[in-house]
């Protein structure tokens, strides 16, 4: 995060004050605004319980995991919750920045903010972002500049009604009934943050040409199963 602190050398741990300061990861997932923050916490509560204290936002508005609560929670969490939590921990540790922008019921998003970063030559660069985005689905992850900034745009109402193809139910020998996953916004959020941002953009272990349909919705299916909803086949993944 040296671009955030141009007055400090990136080789100085904790601003040269390790007696009172700590820096467990130094990476960022942050909400674009207060509305987005509320939705993010609601989605995380849906997957991990309303009374958990796993997640919090620090004074820089960055999403963090409480390390003590993480250790405690993992002892009793379901297999699905453990996988999701480990994935979120990885995403937070990424050296990329994910900015989450969620609204209630609109496919139109207006972004206005300043970003600073170092280019490949090590020079500090400032950029002012002022753009409009119209999305045609429940979520989309976009990349801007060489600064490793990514944006996740989500329409909450659309995400709640985002029913995807699930494995068909076999009725008879030659008779099957098509099925769909349940409509629920938190599993869409998990899909965009973990299947798309983490696995596709950051770790690059998902490839459009070689990865299976199931691999592209791996974390989403864990989130669906965690809520006792039907899992997604991935056949309708774009």
One Martini backbone bead per residue (centre of mass of N, CA, C, O) as a GRO file, in nm:
protein
  238
    1UNK     BB    1   0.053   0.065   0.015
    2UNK     BB    2   0.251   0.300  -0.082
    3UNK     BB    3   0.048   0.494  -0.234
    4UNK     BB    4  -0.078   0.601   0.051
    5UNK     BB    5   0.248   0.657   0.157
    6UNK     BB    6   0.472   0.873   0.025
    7UNK     BB    7   0.633   0.948   0.308
    8UNK     BB    8   0.703   0.639   0.299
    9UNK     BB    9   0.880   0.370   0.312
   10UNK     BB   10   0.820   0.034   0.217
   11UNK     BB   11   1.052  -0.073   0.439
   12UNK     BB   12   0.866   0.033   0.670
   13UNK     BB   13   0.744  -0.087   0.953
   14UNK     BB   14   0.490   0.071   1.095
   15UNK     BB   15   0.619   0.357   1.077
   16UNK     BB   16   0.847   0.289   1.293
   17UNK     BB   17   0.604   0.159   1.516
   18UNK     BB   18   0.587  -0.158   1.653
   19UNK     BB   19   0.481  -0.118   1.949
   20UNK     BB   20   0.171   0.003   1.851
   21UNK     BB   21   0.191  -0.132   1.563
   22UNK     BB   22   0.009  -0.309   1.301
   23UNK     BB   23   0.037  -0.542   0.989
   24UNK     BB   24  -0.118  -0.822   0.876
   25UNK     BB   25  -0.158  -0.719   0.540
   26UNK     BB   26  -0.239  -0.437   0.370
   27UNK     BB   27  -0.517  -0.472   0.238
   28UNK     BB   28  -0.814  -0.439   0.001
   29UNK     BB   29  -1.165  -0.412   0.097
   30UNK     BB   30  -1.413  -0.176  -0.017
   31UNK     BB   31  -1.652   0.048   0.012
   32UNK     BB   32  -1.791   0.313  -0.155
   33UNK     BB   33  -2.023   0.327   0.068
   34UNK     BB   34  -2.257   0.303   0.315
   35UNK     BB   35  -2.454   0.125   0.163
   36UNK     BB   36  -2.250  -0.093   0.082
   37UNK     BB   37  -2.169  -0.169   0.370
   38UNK     BB   38  -2.444  -0.277   0.461
   39UNK     BB   39  -2.468  -0.500   0.251
   40UNK     BB   40  -2.212  -0.656   0.317
   41UNK     BB   41  -2.291  -0.729   0.612
   42UNK     BB   42  -2.551  -0.877   0.538
   43UNK     BB   43  -2.422  -1.101   0.367
   44UNK     BB   44  -2.228  -1.210   0.587
   45UNK     BB   45  -2.453  -1.273   0.795
   46UNK     BB   46  -2.602  -1.483   0.622
   47UNK     BB   47  -2.349  -1.688   0.619
   48UNK     BB   48  -2.238  -1.639   0.952
   49UNK     BB   49  -2.427  -1.471   1.115
   50UNK     BB   50  -2.559  -1.216   1.318
   51UNK     BB   51  -2.349  -1.267   1.584
   52UNK     BB   52  -2.097  -1.208   1.442
   53UNK     BB   53  -1.729  -1.084   1.469
   54UNK     BB   54  -1.548  -1.117   1.207
   55UNK     BB   55  -1.630  -0.836   1.085
   56UNK     BB   56  -1.472  -0.522   0.977
   57UNK     BB   57  -1.413  -0.169   0.980
   58UNK     BB   58  -1.182   0.042   0.948
   59UNK     BB   59  -1.069   0.373   0.937
   60UNK     BB   60  -1.034   0.315   0.605
   61UNK     BB   61  -1.277   0.127   0.508
   62UNK     BB   62  -1.176  -0.171   0.559
   63UNK     BB   63  -1.194  -0.498   0.525
   64UNK     BB   64  -1.197  -0.724   0.808
   65UNK     BB   65  -1.052  -0.981   1.018
   66UNK     BB   66  -1.096  -1.133   1.314
   67UNK     BB   67  -0.863  -1.339   1.440
   68UNK     BB   68  -0.995  -1.450   1.696
   69UNK     BB   69  -1.275  -1.516   1.572
   70UNK     BB   70  -1.174  -1.702   1.353
   71UNK     BB   71  -1.067  -1.930   1.536
   72UNK     BB   72  -1.335  -1.979   1.682
   73UNK     BB   73  -1.528  -2.029   1.436
   74UNK     BB   74  -1.375  -2.277   1.299
   75UNK     BB   75  -1.462  -2.495   1.518
   76UNK     BB   76  -1.801  -2.473   1.425
   77UNK     BB   77  -1.802  -2.472   1.137
   78UNK     BB   78  -1.886  -2.543   0.843
   79UNK     BB   79  -1.753  -2.643   0.555
   80UNK     BB   80  -1.859  -2.404   0.391
   81UNK     BB   81  -1.767  -2.176   0.584
   82UNK     BB   82  -1.466  -2.241   0.576
   83UNK     BB   83  -1.426  -2.191   0.274
   84UNK     BB   84  -1.531  -1.899   0.265
   85UNK     BB   85  -1.340  -1.779   0.480
   86UNK     BB   86  -1.074  -1.848   0.337
   87UNK     BB   87  -1.140  -1.688   0.082
   88UNK     BB   88  -1.171  -1.407   0.216
   89UNK     BB   89  -0.887  -1.399   0.331
   90UNK     BB   90  -0.748  -1.401   0.055
   91UNK     BB   91  -0.881  -1.148  -0.066
   92UNK     BB   92  -0.771  -0.951   0.152
   93UNK     BB   93  -0.458  -1.033   0.079
   94UNK     BB   94  -0.453  -0.904  -0.167
   95UNK     BB   95  -0.276  -0.677  -0.394
   96UNK     BB   96  -0.561  -0.591  -0.450
   97UNK     BB   97  -0.838  -0.372  -0.528
   98UNK     BB   98  -1.172  -0.378  -0.391
   99UNK     BB   99  -1.467  -0.213  -0.502
  100UNK     BB  100  -1.785  -0.181  -0.348
  101UNK     BB  101  -2.098  -0.139  -0.537
  102UNK     BB  102  -2.419  -0.090  -0.386
  103UNK     BB  103  -2.762  -0.113  -0.464
  104UNK     BB  104  -3.100  -0.156  -0.461
  105UNK     BB  105  -3.246  -0.061  -0.777
  106UNK     BB  106  -2.991  -0.044  -1.005
  107UNK     BB  107  -2.794  -0.030  -1.320
  108UNK     BB  108  -2.679   0.249  -1.217
  109UNK     BB  109  -2.343   0.400  -1.199
  110UNK     BB  110  -2.160   0.654  -1.009
  111UNK     BB  111  -1.819   0.748  -1.035
  112UNK     BB  112  -1.633   0.943  -0.774
  113UNK     BB  113  -1.270   0.945  -0.759
  114UNK     BB  114  -0.965   0.913  -0.602
  115UNK     BB  115  -0.642   0.792  -0.726
  116UNK     BB  116  -0.339   0.634  -0.613
  117UNK     BB  117  -0.023   0.540  -0.785
  118UNK     BB  118   0.218   0.323  -0.902
  119UNK     BB  119   0.405   0.266  -1.153
  120UNK     BB  120   0.638   0.070  -1.320
  121UNK     BB  121   0.860   0.314  -1.251
  122UNK     BB  122   0.773   0.443  -0.956
  123UNK     BB  123   0.556   0.657  -1.011
  124UNK     BB  124   0.345   0.887  -0.902
  125UNK     BB  125  -0.014   0.859  -0.953
  126UNK     BB  126  -0.294   1.044  -1.049
  127UNK     BB  127  -0.657   0.969  -1.042
  128UNK     BB  128  -0.967   1.067  -1.185
  129UNK     BB  129  -1.282   0.924  -1.131
  130UNK     BB  130  -1.546   0.967  -1.394
  131UNK     BB  131  -1.818   0.743  -1.416
  132UNK     BB  132  -2.045   0.535  -1.597
  133UNK     BB  133  -2.256   0.246  -1.517
  134UNK     BB  134  -2.410  -0.029  -1.698
  135UNK     BB  135  -2.584  -0.309  -1.602
  136UNK     BB  136  -2.718  -0.649  -1.702
  137UNK     BB  137  -2.666  -0.763  -1.413
  138UNK     BB  138  -2.600  -0.845  -1.077
  139UNK     BB  139  -2.283  -0.857  -1.163
  140UNK     BB  140  -1.957  -0.678  -1.187
  141UNK     BB  141  -1.612  -0.690  -1.287
  142UNK     BB  142  -1.373  -0.424  -1.290
  143UNK     BB  143  -1.092  -0.276  -1.458
  144UNK     BB  144  -0.852  -0.012  -1.360
  145UNK     BB  145  -0.572   0.018  -1.464
  146UNK     BB  146  -0.236  -0.053  -1.318
  147UNK     BB  147  -0.340  -0.047  -0.995
  148UNK     BB  148  -0.534  -0.285  -0.913
  149UNK     BB  149  -0.830  -0.196  -0.973
  150UNK     BB  150  -1.156  -0.296  -0.856
  151UNK     BB  151  -1.503  -0.345  -0.950
  152UNK     BB  152  -1.818  -0.393  -0.776
  153UNK     BB  153  -2.139  -0.434  -0.915
  154UNK     BB  154  -2.466  -0.408  -0.742
  155UNK     BB  155  -2.800  -0.531  -0.756
  156UNK     BB  156  -2.995  -0.634  -0.512
  157UNK     BB  157  -3.268  -0.708  -0.644
  158UNK     BB  158  -3.144  -0.876  -0.873
  159UNK     BB  159  -2.994  -1.080  -0.692
  160UNK     BB  160  -3.254  -1.198  -0.553
  161UNK     BB  161  -3.356  -1.290  -0.870
  162UNK     BB  162  -3.104  -1.493  -0.926
  163UNK     BB  163  -3.176  -1.755  -1.118
  164UNK     BB  164  -3.027  -2.066  -1.162
  165UNK     BB  165  -2.903  -2.346  -1.281
  166UNK     BB  166  -2.993  -2.668  -1.187
  167UNK     BB  167  -3.020  -2.972  -1.111
  168UNK     BB  168  -3.213  -3.206  -1.219
  169UNK     BB  169  -3.506  -3.381  -1.150
  170UNK     BB  170  -3.574  -3.715  -1.115
  171UNK     BB  171  -3.871  -3.892  -1.191
  172UNK     BB  172  -3.784  -4.085  -1.421
  173UNK     BB  173  -3.627  -4.250  -1.660
  174UNK     BB  174  -3.737  -4.010  -1.893
  175UNK     BB  175  -3.784  -3.794  -1.644
  176UNK     BB  176  -3.735  -3.442  -1.600
  177UNK     BB  177  -3.679  -3.159  -1.373
  178UNK     BB  178  -3.628  -2.850  -1.379
  179UNK     BB  179  -3.395  -2.634  -1.201
  180UNK     BB  180  -3.336  -2.388  -0.937
  181UNK     BB  181  -3.205  -2.165  -0.769
  182UNK     BB  182  -3.202  -1.957  -0.529
  183UNK     BB  183  -3.294  -1.636  -0.440
  184UNK     BB  184  -2.985  -1.470  -0.335
  185UNK     BB  185  -2.749  -1.222  -0.272
  186UNK     BB  186  -2.499  -1.347  -0.118
  187UNK     BB  187  -2.411  -1.552  -0.343
  188UNK     BB  188  -2.337  -1.333  -0.550
  189UNK     BB  189  -2.122  -1.192  -0.386
  190UNK     BB  190  -1.939  -1.438  -0.355
  191UNK     BB  191  -1.893  -1.488  -0.655
  192UNK     BB  192  -1.756  -1.213  -0.721
  193UNK     BB  193  -1.525  -1.223  -0.503
  194UNK     BB  194  -1.422  -1.533  -0.548
  195UNK     BB  195  -1.462  -1.636  -0.843
  196UNK     BB  196  -1.366  -1.366  -0.976
  197UNK     BB  197  -1.156  -1.197  -0.820
  198UNK     BB  198  -0.982  -1.427  -0.702
  199UNK     BB  199  -0.969  -1.668  -0.923
  200UNK     BB  200  -0.950  -1.489  -1.187
  201UNK     BB  201  -0.780  -1.217  -1.128
  202UNK     BB  202  -0.570  -1.307  -0.913
  203UNK     BB  203  -0.494  -1.627  -0.932
  204UNK     BB  204  -0.568  -1.751  -1.218
  205UNK     BB  205  -0.735  -2.050  -1.205
  206UNK     BB  206  -0.937  -1.934  -1.407
  207UNK     BB  207  -1.042  -2.054  -1.729
  208UNK     BB  208  -1.239  -2.017  -2.002
  209UNK     BB  209  -1.124  -2.283  -2.169
  210UNK     BB  210  -1.051  -2.506  -1.917
  211UNK     BB  211  -1.271  -2.461  -1.726
  212UNK     BB  212  -1.525  -2.556  -1.559
  213UNK     BB  213  -1.838  -2.476  -1.468
  214UNK     BB  214  -1.804  -2.549  -1.166
  215UNK     BB  215  -1.544  -2.383  -1.109
  216UNK     BB  216  -1.691  -2.095  -1.163
  217UNK     BB  217  -1.904  -2.183  -0.897
  218UNK     BB  218  -1.781  -2.281  -0.629
  219UNK     BB  219  -1.851  -2.064  -0.406
  220UNK     BB  220  -2.149  -2.038  -0.467
  221UNK     BB  221  -2.222  -2.329  -0.385
  222UNK     BB  222  -2.138  -2.297  -0.091
  223UNK     BB  223  -2.345  -2.071  -0.031
  224UNK     BB  224  -2.598  -2.231  -0.107
  225UNK     BB  225  -2.556  -2.474   0.083
  226UNK     BB  226  -2.546  -2.306   0.346
  227UNK     BB  227  -2.870  -2.224   0.274
  228UNK     BB  228  -3.017  -2.472   0.146
  229UNK     BB  229  -2.961  -2.462  -0.163
  230UNK     BB  230  -2.938  -2.500  -0.480
  231UNK     BB  231  -2.711  -2.589  -0.702
  232UNK     BB  232  -2.496  -2.498  -0.955
  233UNK     BB  233  -2.391  -2.586  -1.277
  234UNK     BB  234  -2.281  -2.339  -1.489
  235UNK     BB  235  -2.417  -2.333  -1.780
  236UNK     BB  236  -2.511  -2.005  -1.737
  237UNK     BB  237  -2.236  -1.895  -1.751
  238UNK     BB  238  -2.064  -1.593  -1.872
   0.00000   0.00000   0.00000
